[in-house]
């Protein structure tokens, strides 16, 4: 770590500094959060071969991996049964506290750790679930990674956008029940995981200016009575308490909420903001320190919009009319129906299906008009309507359960066959007499599609996800 950083932390922490510095002699924590949309926590623990220790009551689905296993390369990861997430980051989504039926915005969501957590709490991977998750990232490449992680999670009711926060505010207005600003920051809490990287006080101040601007824009998206949650993975007061103090000074219609406290949840430091900013309520914020908490460190502030005037725009957005998506033609639905009849056990709501460039999407039960906002994914991608047939999407496979389909070909996780499938190889069919699309599952959980013909399963696992075998 840079000597200037250590000197500043010594000045801030005083007698607590030695314990803080000593924590960096320990290896970083590997966190694993179970996907409760797909599997109950107790079932996951009993079935999958990882040594796990609960992170705490703040995240019931979160665990520390305490052995030398490599869960990132395990087939259960490809099935979306868990997300590898730093334990401090697991504290944020429960404080957002999304409720079924709410509209939730994650304004800087990539790569998707907190967005998948929000989706699980919102129930947005379950059939018939209401509400909406909007996950945004300003960087197009990172937005693509965000889509990939949400698809593996099995999310259905989500909109992924690639836009500046100002553009979101202009298009949507104050319609969200909860808005999360997981702010880009100087990353001081990442030294133990990433090692040395460029850091300076100039970087800290530049981040603080950007965070102040993003937070002010995010406030325009919170409906009256809704909540705005701010989080960073840095220790700098300039990016934490000072940003919140400045925001509250400029936004009288927001107030800090004192959230639930769990072991290791320290309070913010009002004394660190200086005399020129109001700091009397900043002890309601949360600081997670690496020497007091099983994680790398976080800062979290929960604020509520206190005015009750209901903007007229709110009701105009709750309609099933997103931009640039069209109702499918009869020929497109014919291809879908042929696939669904042969492959799926239950009917799907065709009235919510929309088409763009041959790609068929199932919209969430509630939808937003996106206007000119760049939309990377809207709802669940079902697949491609081609001439005479339908090709199912990988996202559809991961949103299904094994008993949702007519044919599922299952392999235990320790077999060579499932690893061969994830590497892109065709497979022998264990049960003859079947043909058409089948769901490939590991331990009963879908990992992708296979096309059954001539006693073999042709591999349709996406090329970009295939594991290298050399």
N, C-alpha and C positions, 0 to 999 in steps of 0.2 A: 504494500500500500504506500502511496506517496507520503513522504515525511510531513508535508504541509497538511495533509488530511489528518494524520495522527496527532499532530500538534493541536489542530483545531478541536478534535474530539477530546483530547486531554483537557483543554480549556473548558469545554462545555460540560464534561461529565465529572471532572474533579476526582473525588475519592472512588467513583465508580469506574474510572477509566481502566484500571488494571484488569478488572474482570472482563471488560469489553475487549481489550486488546488480547487477552488470553484466549478468548473464544475463537480467534482467528488461527490458533495453532491446532484446532480440531478440524477434521474433514467436514465438508458440507453435508447437509442432510438430504437424502433422497426421499421425496414424498410421493405417495401414490393415492389418488382419490378415486374411489369406486364409482362407476356409472350406475346410479340407482334407477335410472330409466330402464336399464336392461337387467339388472340383477340385484337382489337384496344384499346388503352388506354381509349378513351372516352366511348366506349361501356362497358368496364369493370367497370368504375366508376359509370355509370348509372345503372348497373344491380346488382352489388354485394354489400352486406350490411356492408361495412367498412367505418369508418370515416378516410379520407385520406388527407394529406397535402403534396403538391409537395416538394421534397427535393431541387429542383433547376434546372436551365437550363442545368446543366452538365449531368443530367440523366432524360430525359423526361418521361421515364416509371417508375421512382422511386418515392416512397412516404413514408412518416412517418405515422404510424398507431396511431391515436390520441385518440382512445377510448379504452375500456376494452375488446374488442372482442379478440377471440383466432383464428386467421386465420390459424394457423398450424393444427388445427383439423377440419377445414371446408372442405366440399366436393370439393369446388373449388380448394383447394390445391392438393387433390388427382387427380384432372383433369389436373394439371400442368399449371394452369392459372397464377400463380405467384410464385416467390421465395422469401423467407424471408431472407433478406440480410442487413447487417449493412450498413448504408448510406455512410460511407466513402469508403467502398469497391466498391460501385456503380460507383465511379469516375474512376476506373482503366480501364475497358473495353472500354469506349469511347475514352480514350487516346491511347489505342492500335489501335483503329479506323480500324477494319477489314472491307474490302470492298468485295462485292460479287465477287467470283472467286478466291480470294486469298487463300493461304495456311497459316494457323495460328496454332502455337504450344503453348499450355499452359503446361509448363514443370513440374509444381507442382500443379495440378489442383483440387485435392480433398479438400473439399467435392463436389465442383462444382458450387459455386456461381458465380465466374468470368467466368467459362467455359460456363455456360448457358447464361450469358450475351453476351459473344463473339458469341455464336451460334445464338442468336437473331439478333445481328448486322450483322452477316455474312449471315443470311437468310438460315441457314442450316437445317431448319425444314420444308422448303417449297418444294413441288414437283417441280422437274426440276431445283433445285438450283445447282449451281456449287461451286467450291471451296472445301476446306477440313479443318476441325478442328481436330487436334490431341491433345487429353487431356491425360496427363500422371500423374501417381503418383508412387512413389517408394515403397509405402506400399500396399500390396495386399488387405488387408481388406478395406483400404480407397479407393482403386481403384474400389472395388465392390460398395461402396456407390456412387462413382462418376458415375458409369454406371447407377445406379438406378435413380439419379437425372437427368441425360441427357435423359434417357428414358421418365421420366415423363414430361420433357420439350418438347418431341416430335422431338428430333434431328434425322436427317437422315444421313447427311454427316459428320460423326465423326468416328474417330478411337481412342479407349481407350487402352492405353498401361500401363504396370506395369514394369518399367525398370529404371535403373540408367541413369541419363543424359548422362554419358559417352557412354553408349551403344547406345542411340539414335543418338549421334553425329557420332559414328562409322558406324551405319547402314544407316542413312539418308543423312548426309552431309549438306552443306549450301543450302537448298531448300525452306526454309520458308520465306514468305513475312513479317510475324510478329511473334516474339517469346516473350512470357510473362514469366517472372520469378517472380512469387508471392512467395517470398522467405520465408521459415521457419525462424522464428525470435524469439526474447525473449518475444514478445507479450505484450509489455508495454501498448499498446492501448487497451488491453482487461481487465484491472483491474476492470473497472466499470461493465462490463458484467459478468465476471467470479468470481469476488471477489479475495481473497488472493490466490496466488500461488507462488511457489519457484521462486525467482529472485535473481540474484547476478551479479556483474560486471564480474565475471568469465564466467557466462552464456552468457552475451553480447559479450564478446570477442570470445568465442567458436562459437557462431552464425555467427559472422562477418567472421571468417575463412572459415566456411562452405559456406556462401553466396558468398564469393570471388571466391571459387572454382566452384560453380554451375554457376555463371555468366560467368566465363571464358569458361566453357563448352558450355553454351547456345549460346555464340557468334559464335561457330563453326557451328551452325544450321541456321544462318541468311544469306540469300542470298545477294549479292551485291545490295545496294540501299534499302535493307529491314530495319526493325526497331526492336530494342531490348528494351523491357520495363521491368523495375525493380520496384517492389513494396514490402513494408513491412507494418506491423501494429504496428511498434515500433517507439519510439522517439529517440533512442540512435544514436548519430552521428557516432559511430563506425560501426553501421550496415547500415547506410544510406549514408550521404555525403562521409564518408571515404571509403566505399566500392566502390562508383562510382568514386571517385578521383583515387583510386588505379587501378581500371579497365581501366580508360581512359589513365592513365600513361603507362599501359602495352599494350594497344590496340589503336595504332595510327589511325587505319582504322575505328574508331567509334567516333562520336561527339554528344554532347547533343543537343537536339531539344528544343526550347522554345515553349511548347504546349499552346493551348488556356487556358485563365484564366477566372475563374468564381468566383463569390462571395465566399469568404472564402478560396480561393486557395492562401495560402502564399508561398513565395519563400523559397528555401533551404538556408542554412546558410554556405556560404564559410568560414567564420571565425572560424567555429568549426572543420576544418580538420587539423589545425596545420600548421607549416612551412615546414614540410618535404613532403607534398603532394600538387600538383597543385589544386587550388580551384577557379580559376578566372571565370569559367563558371558554377559553381554549383548553382548559383542563378536561373538557368533555371529549376532546379528540383522543385517539389511541396511538400509542407508540409500542411497537414490538421490537425488542432489542435482542441481538443474537446471544447475549450472555444471560438472558432471563426467559428466553422463549425458544422452543425447538425449531428455529428457522433463521433465515438470513437477515430479517428486519423489514418492517413496513411502518408506514404512517397512514392512518385512516381517519377521515372526518365525515360524519353523517349530519346533513343539514336538511331542514324541512322548509318548504315554501309556506309561509304563514297566512298569506292573503287568501280569501275565499271567493273572490269574484271569478266566475266561470266564463272563460273566453268563448265567444260564439263559434270559433273555429273547431272546437273539440269534436262536436258531433258530426261535422262535415267529413271527417277522416275515417270514421268507422263505417266503411263501405267496401264492398268487394270490387274494387276498380283500380288495380295498379296499372301504372303506365307501361306501354310498349309490349304488353302481353295480350294475345288475342284468344278468343274462344276457338277451340279446335274444330276443324271441318269434320264432316261425317266420315270421310276416308281415314282421317287420323284416329278418330274414335273406334273405327272398325278394327284397325290394327291393334290398338290398345285392348279392345274387348277380346280379340282372339288370344292375345297373350294372357290376359287376366283369367279368361275362362280355363285355359290349359294349365296355368301356373299357380294362381292364387285361389284360396279357399273362399274368401268373402268379397263382396262387391266393394268398390271404392267410389266416393262421391264425384261423379263426373261433372256436376255443376260447378265444382271448384277447380277444374282442370283448365289450364291455359297453355298456349303454345307460342314459342318464338324460335324462329330459325330451325324448325323441325324438332325442337326439344320440348317435351311435355312436362309440365310442372303442376303439382298439387298445391294450391294456395292454402295458407292458414285460414282458419275460420273467420278471422278478422284481418283486414288488409288495409294498407296505407297507399294512397296515391303518391307515387314516387316522383312524378314530374320529370325534371331534368337531372335529378340525382342519379349517379351511375349505380345501377343495381347489379351486383355480381351474382346473386342467387336470391330467389324469392320463393320461399316455401321448400317443398321437397321435390327434387328433380326425379321424375319417374323414368325417363329414358328418351330415346329418339324414335320418332315416327318416320320410317323409311318406306320406300315403295313396296307395298305388299306385306310388310312385317314390322314388328316393334322390337327394338333392342333395349332391354332394361338397363338402367343406370346403376353404378356401384352404390350410389347413395340410397337407392331403393332397397338394395340387399341389406344394408346396414340398419335400415329403419324397420326391418321385418323381424319377426320371430320365426323359429323353425316351424311351428305349427300353423303359421300363416300361409304356407305353400303346400302344394300337392306333393312335390318331391324335394326332399332334403337329403344330401349325402354327407354323413357325419364322420369325422375322424377325431380320435383322441389327440390331445395337444402334443403328446410325446412321440407321435408317429412320424415316419419319414414322409408319408404321403402329404400331410398338411404343410410341411416345410417345402415340399416340392411344388405344391400348389401356389404358395406365397412367392415362390421363385419363378413362377410362370410356366411350369410344366403341366402337360395334360396328365390325367389320372385314369387308372382302370376303374370301371364301374363295379361296385361290389354287389349290386342287385341288378340282374339283367331284366330285359323286357321293358325298360323305361326309355323315353326319349323326350327331347325338348329341354326347356330351361329348368335347371335345378339349383337350389341354394346349397352352397358348400358351407358346412358348419364345423366348428371346432368345439368339442365338448358340448354341443347343442346350441352354439351361438354363431350366427352368420358372419362369414368373412368375405363373401363375394359370390358371383355367379359362375356356373359352368353350363355348357351346352352338351346335352347327352345325346350321343348318336354312335351306332356301331359298336356298342359295348365299351365306349370310352367317354370320359368327361373332358370336353375341350375347354381349355383354360380361358376365362374372361376376366381374370384379375387385372386391374389397370396396370399398364406398363410402367407408369411413373412410381408405383408403389411396390413393385416387385423387389424382393430381397436378393442381393448378390450372393452367389454360392462359391465364388472363388476366394 
